[in-house]
Amino acid sequence: MDTELRDLFAFLAVVRAGGFREGARASGHSASRLSDSVRRLESRMGVRLLHRTTRSVVPTEAGARLAERLFPALGEVEAALDVVNHYRDRPAGTLRLNVPATVARLVLPSIVTPFLQTYPEIRLEVIVEDGFVDLVAAGCDAGVRYDERLEKDMVAIPIGPRTQRMATAAAPAYLDRRGLPEHPRDLLGHTCIRGQFASGHIPTWEFERDGEIVRVDPDGPLLVRLGAAADLALRAAIDGLGVIHLFEAWLQPYVERGELEPVLQPWWQTFSGPYLYYPGRRHLPAPLRAFVDFVKEAPAPT
């Protein structure tokens, strides 16, 4: 039975991750070990569970039905095994977080090191994705997102700074050449560096002053994936390619060094900070409970 259970967990790891190599990274086992487990499971059950090609691994109809029933069932098994953690001096195990790139860069660095120093027997895995994520299907214990992108029916607690701003800046050489915009609509006459979500959506630039909201869609020669390619956009802005619109905390070091100059600062829009969220179940795995308590007790940065 023990071998069968390991094979079932291996099968789910591959389904969740969408491949053997990705499943190996998420589970901490080798891809060949996962492959052997799935083959053993298919042989024992007498049915193919996965379609394998050189490009992808997807469940067959039988595999999809099996995974659908296994996700909650094996989740309960994991929760039952985790009860033993309550009898340890310190919690142990793996905690998987799914976060956007901005959180990985601007929020987690001040939290991760002291947390892992406090709980050295916990292994933290951070998966960076900017789109909407089904935590359970992704095999993650918790995620971090902003209020408007939270999954429904989740418990959410504040994490990181409680207010943030979007900032606009450009290189001094660019502003000397093109002039300083004094109103958000002036950006329509400037060269701007735009961002794009994984879905393909290009968000408008939104500004606010004294209750007035202005949205603009400026043009420019460079379009990058938000989060993943933000450093490329920053380099281009520093080199004088155009105006950039990004999280203030992301731009601040470059502003302080004089590589970028703030523009339209009275119009910078403030919004609420991110939230740690997780399924609203009665039992939390010990590593997640430790992380939730750590975040709650930590003083919120401004």
C-alpha positions as CSV (number, residue, x, y, z in Angstrom):
1,M,0.0,0.0,0.0
2,D,2.9,2.4,0.8
3,T,4.3,2.0,-2.7
4,E,0.8,2.5,-4.2
5,L,0.4,5.7,-2.2
6,R,3.7,7.1,-3.4
7,D,2.8,6.3,-7.0
8,L,-0.5,8.2,-6.6
9,F,1.3,11.2,-5.2
10,A,3.8,11.0,-8.1
11,F,0.9,10.9,-10.6
12,L,-0.6,14.0,-9.1
13,A,2.7,15.9,-9.0
14,V,3.0,15.3,-12.8
15,V,-0.6,16.4,-13.5
16,R,-0.3,19.5,-11.3
17,A,2.9,20.6,-12.9
18,G,2.0,19.6,-16.5
19,G,5.1,17.5,-17.0
20,F,7.7,15.1,-15.5
21,R,10.5,17.7,-15.3
22,E,8.3,20.3,-13.8
23,G,6.7,17.8,-11.4
24,A,10.2,16.8,-10.3
25,R,11.1,20.3,-9.4
26,A,7.9,20.8,-7.4
27,S,8.0,17.4,-5.6
28,G,11.8,17.2,-5.0
29,H,12.0,13.8,-6.7
30,S,13.8,13.0,-10.0
31,A,11.8,13.0,-13.3
32,S,12.8,9.4,-13.9
33,R,11.5,8.3,-10.5
34,L,8.1,10.0,-11.2
35,S,8.0,8.4,-14.6
36,D,8.6,4.9,-13.1
37,S,5.9,5.6,-10.5
38,V,3.4,6.5,-13.2
39,R,4.2,3.5,-15.4
40,R,3.8,1.3,-12.4
41,L,0.5,2.8,-11.5
42,E,-0.7,2.5,-15.2
43,S,0.4,-1.1,-15.3
44,R,-1.4,-1.9,-12.0
45,M,-4.6,-0.2,-13.1
46,G,-4.5,-1.5,-16.7
47,V,-5.2,1.9,-18.3
48,R,-3.2,4.7,-19.7
49,L,-3.4,7.8,-17.4
50,L,-1.2,10.3,-19.3
51,H,-0.7,11.3,-22.9
52,R,3.1,11.8,-23.4
53,T,4.6,13.8,-26.2
54,T,7.9,15.5,-26.7
55,R,6.2,18.8,-26.0
56,S,3.6,18.1,-23.3
57,V,2.1,15.6,-20.8
58,V,-1.6,15.8,-20.3
59,P,-4.1,13.4,-18.6
60,T,-6.2,11.0,-20.6
61,E,-9.9,11.0,-19.8
62,A,-9.3,8.3,-17.3
63,G,-6.3,10.2,-15.8
64,A,-8.3,13.4,-15.5
65,R,-11.2,11.6,-13.7
66,L,-8.7,9.9,-11.4
67,A,-6.9,13.2,-10.6
68,E,-10.2,15.0,-9.9
69,R,-11.0,12.5,-7.2
70,L,-7.5,12.2,-5.9
71,F,-6.8,15.9,-5.3
72,P,-9.1,16.2,-2.3
73,A,-8.5,12.7,-1.0
74,L,-4.7,12.9,-0.9
75,G,-5.0,16.4,0.4
76,E,-6.7,14.8,3.4
77,V,-4.0,12.2,3.7
78,E,-1.3,14.9,3.7
79,A,-3.3,16.8,6.4
80,A,-3.6,13.7,8.5
81,L,0.2,13.0,8.3
82,D,0.9,16.6,9.1
83,V,-0.9,16.2,12.4
84,V,2.4,14.6,13.6
85,N,4.0,18.0,13.2
86,H,2.2,19.2,16.3
87,Y,4.2,16.7,18.4
88,R,7.5,18.1,17.1
89,D,9.6,20.8,18.9
90,R,9.5,22.8,15.6
91,P,7.3,22.5,12.5
92,A,8.9,20.8,9.5
93,G,8.1,20.1,5.9
94,T,7.6,21.9,2.6
95,L,5.7,25.1,2.1
96,R,4.8,26.1,-1.5
97,L,3.9,29.7,-2.2
98,N,2.6,31.0,-5.5
99,V,3.4,34.7,-6.0
100,P,3.6,37.4,-8.7
101,A,7.1,38.7,-9.7
102,T,6.5,42.0,-7.9
103,V,5.9,40.2,-4.6
104,A,8.9,38.0,-5.1
105,R,11.1,41.1,-5.6
106,L,9.5,43.7,-3.4
107,V,7.8,41.9,-0.5
108,L,9.3,38.5,0.2
109,P,13.0,39.4,0.6
110,S,12.3,41.0,4.0
111,I,10.3,38.0,5.2
112,V,11.9,34.9,3.8
113,T,15.3,35.0,5.5
114,P,14.0,35.7,9.1
115,F,11.2,33.1,8.6
116,L,13.6,30.3,7.5
117,Q,16.1,31.3,10.3
118,T,13.3,30.9,12.8
119,Y,12.1,27.6,11.2
120,P,15.2,25.9,9.8
121,E,13.3,22.6,9.3
122,I,10.9,24.1,6.8
123,R,11.7,24.1,3.1
124,L,10.2,27.0,1.2
125,E,9.4,26.8,-2.5
126,V,8.4,30.0,-4.3
127,I,6.7,29.6,-7.6
128,V,6.5,32.9,-9.5
129,E,3.4,33.4,-11.7
130,D,1.6,36.6,-12.5
131,G,-1.7,35.3,-13.8
132,F,-4.7,33.8,-11.9
133,V,-3.8,30.5,-10.3
134,D,-5.9,27.6,-8.9
135,L,-3.8,26.9,-5.8
136,V,-5.0,23.4,-5.3
137,A,-4.5,22.4,-9.0
138,A,-1.0,24.0,-8.9
139,G,0.0,22.0,-5.8
140,C,0.6,25.2,-3.7
141,D,-0.3,25.7,-0.1
142,A,-0.8,29.4,-0.4
143,G,-0.4,32.4,-2.7
144,V,0.1,36.1,-2.6
145,R,-2.0,38.4,-4.8
146,Y,-3.5,41.9,-4.7
147,D,-7.1,42.3,-3.6
148,E,-8.7,42.5,-7.1
149,R,-6.9,39.2,-8.1
150,L,-7.7,37.0,-5.1
151,E,-9.4,33.7,-5.6
152,K,-12.9,33.4,-4.2
153,D,-13.6,31.6,-0.9
154,M,-10.1,32.0,0.4
155,V,-8.8,33.2,3.7
156,A,-6.7,36.3,3.2
157,I,-4.3,38.2,5.5
158,P,-2.2,41.3,4.8
159,I,1.5,40.7,3.9
160,G,4.1,43.4,3.3
161,P,3.5,47.1,3.0
162,R,-0.2,48.1,3.3
163,T,0.0,50.9,0.7
164,Q,2.0,51.0,-2.5
165,R,2.2,53.4,-5.5
166,M,2.7,53.2,-9.2
167,A,5.4,55.6,-10.2
168,T,6.4,57.1,-13.5
169,A,10.0,58.0,-14.4
170,A,12.5,58.6,-17.2
171,A,16.2,59.1,-17.7
172,P,17.4,62.7,-17.3
173,A,18.9,62.5,-20.9
174,Y,15.4,61.5,-22.3
175,L,13.7,64.4,-20.4
176,D,16.4,66.9,-21.6
177,R,15.6,65.7,-25.2
178,R,11.8,65.4,-25.0
179,G,10.7,67.7,-22.2
180,L,9.0,67.1,-18.9
181,P,5.3,65.9,-19.1
182,E,3.1,68.0,-16.8
183,H,-0.2,66.1,-17.2
184,P,-0.8,62.4,-17.8
185,R,-2.2,63.1,-21.2
186,D,1.1,64.6,-22.2
187,L,2.4,61.0,-22.2
188,L,0.5,60.4,-25.5
189,G,3.2,62.6,-27.1
190,H,6.1,60.7,-25.5
191,T,7.9,57.4,-26.1
192,C,6.8,55.0,-23.4
193,I,7.8,51.5,-22.3
194,R,4.7,49.3,-21.9
195,G,4.0,46.2,-20.0
196,Q,1.8,43.2,-20.9
197,F,0.2,40.5,-18.7
198,A,0.6,36.8,-19.6
199,S,-2.9,36.8,-21.0
200,G,-1.8,39.3,-23.6
201,H,-3.7,42.2,-22.0
202,I,-1.9,45.5,-21.9
203,P,-3.0,47.5,-18.9
204,T,-3.6,51.2,-19.2
205,W,-1.6,53.6,-17.2
206,E,-3.8,55.1,-14.4
207,F,-3.2,58.3,-12.5
208,E,-5.1,60.1,-9.8
209,R,-5.1,63.6,-8.3
210,D,-7.6,65.2,-6.0
211,G,-10.2,62.6,-6.9
212,E,-9.7,62.9,-10.6
213,I,-8.7,59.7,-12.4
214,V,-6.9,59.8,-15.8
215,R,-6.2,56.7,-17.9
216,V,-3.9,56.8,-20.9
217,D,-2.6,54.3,-23.4
218,P,0.7,55.8,-24.6
219,D,2.7,54.2,-27.4
220,G,6.3,53.1,-27.6
221,P,8.9,50.8,-29.2
222,L,9.2,48.3,-26.4
223,L,6.5,45.9,-24.9
224,V,7.6,43.5,-22.1
225,R,6.0,40.9,-20.0
226,L,5.1,42.5,-16.7
227,G,7.1,41.2,-13.8
228,A,9.2,38.7,-15.7
229,A,10.9,41.2,-18.0
230,A,10.7,44.3,-15.8
231,D,14.5,44.5,-15.6
232,L,14.7,44.8,-19.3
233,A,12.2,47.6,-19.3
234,L,14.2,49.3,-16.5
235,R,17.4,49.0,-18.4
236,A,15.8,50.5,-21.5
237,A,14.4,53.4,-19.5
238,I,17.8,54.1,-17.9
239,D,19.3,54.1,-21.3
240,G,16.9,56.8,-22.4
241,L,14.5,54.8,-24.5
242,G,11.4,56.3,-23.0
243,V,9.1,56.8,-19.9
244,I,8.5,53.8,-17.6
245,H,5.5,53.2,-15.3
246,L,6.2,50.7,-12.5
247,F,5.9,50.0,-8.8
248,E,7.5,52.9,-6.9
249,A,9.6,50.6,-4.7
250,W,11.0,49.0,-7.9
251,L,12.0,52.4,-9.4
252,Q,13.3,54.0,-6.1
253,P,16.9,52.7,-6.1
254,Y,17.4,54.0,-9.7
255,V,15.8,57.4,-8.7
256,E,18.1,57.7,-5.7
257,R,21.2,57.0,-7.9
258,G,20.0,59.7,-10.4
259,E,19.6,57.1,-13.2
260,L,15.9,57.9,-13.4
261,E,14.0,61.1,-12.7
262,P,10.4,61.0,-11.3
263,V,7.7,62.6,-13.5
264,L,4.1,63.4,-12.8
265,Q,4.7,62.6,-9.1
266,P,1.5,64.4,-7.8
267,W,-0.5,62.0,-10.0
268,W,1.0,58.8,-8.7
269,Q,-1.8,56.5,-7.7
270,T,-1.9,54.7,-4.3
271,F,-3.4,51.3,-3.9
272,S,-3.6,48.7,-1.1
273,G,-0.8,46.2,-0.6
274,P,-0.9,42.4,-1.2
275,Y,-2.5,39.6,0.7
276,L,-1.4,36.1,1.7
277,Y,-4.3,33.8,0.8
278,Y,-5.0,30.1,1.3
279,P,-8.0,27.7,1.2
280,G,-10.4,28.1,4.1
281,R,-10.0,24.7,5.6
282,R,-10.0,23.7,9.2
283,H,-6.6,22.1,9.3
284,L,-3.6,24.0,8.0
285,P,-0.3,22.2,7.3
286,A,2.2,23.0,10.0
287,P,4.6,24.9,7.7
288,L,1.8,27.1,6.4
289,R,0.4,27.7,10.0
290,A,3.9,28.8,11.0
291,F,4.2,31.1,8.0
292,V,0.7,32.6,8.7
293,D,1.6,33.3,12.3
294,F,5.0,34.7,11.4
295,V,3.4,37.1,8.9
296,K,0.7,38.2,11.4
297,E,3.3,38.9,14.1
298,A,5.7,40.7,11.9
299,P,5.5,44.5,11.9
300,A,4.0,45.7,8.6
301,P,6.6,47.8,6.6
302,T,5.4,51.1,5.4
